[in-house]
Amino acid sequence: MAVIHRTVLKPTKLELLGSWLPSRPWYRGGAGEPELAKAGGFRLDDPQGAVGIEFMVVTGASGPGPVTYLMPLTYRGAPLDGADHALVGTAEHGVLGRRWVYDGCHDPVLLAQLTALIEGRVGAQDQNISDTPDLEITRSYAGAGLAPADFTVEAVKAVDDQEGTELSTPYGTTLRLHRVLRPAQDDAPLLPPDAAGHVAGSWRLPDGTRSRGLFAVLRTGLRG
């Protein structure tokens, strides 16, 4: 299990994201600073214990209305080869030293563990407390066997649009991450009809209430 260190990160995560987020095609804020606030999230464990994996939910208040974003992030002790384009920034960790922070949609460790979460092979962990499951994160999988995928930096094709990031591999498996989070409607199905699996979670709205919606969708040709 990953250990949550009670220390400081300079610059902070929100400061790093504030500089990086306006460059994304799914950013909905205005021309000024994003004015980000933490709204939720969860963690996954790296089986090797080397990479920090966090799905951070933040709300931006600089546009015409608040917008909630999903930020999959990885924290590494050295640069990830071939992923310079996905570097959010570097920061100094009070315990671990320099950390390279990446958009996790381009990190094979995060993608492999997210797929394992969807398939039910690993569990989501609390964002702020060590060794504690996050029971608000739900997942499903209807595939026949494990999803075939190659999540190396060279194999994954990532395409950003105005709503999220679509990740595809040579084996036909795709992962879609919803970067702009939307509350689920009570009278609408949570999943698209062609989905093989999903991850959903909740987040805190600016008025203090909580909302829930879809984080990620898995599609694969292997269906049960």
Beta strands, then each sheet from edge to edge (+ up, - down):
strand 1: 9-10
strand 2: 36-44
strand 3: 52-60
strand 4: 67-76
strand 5: 87-93
strand 6: 97-103
strand 7: 138-141
strand 8: 157-160
strand 9: 164-168
strand 10: 174-178
strand 11: 197-204
strand 12: 210-219
sheet 1: 1+ 5- 6+ 4- 3+ 2-
sheet 2: 7+ 11- 12+ 10- 9+ 8-
end
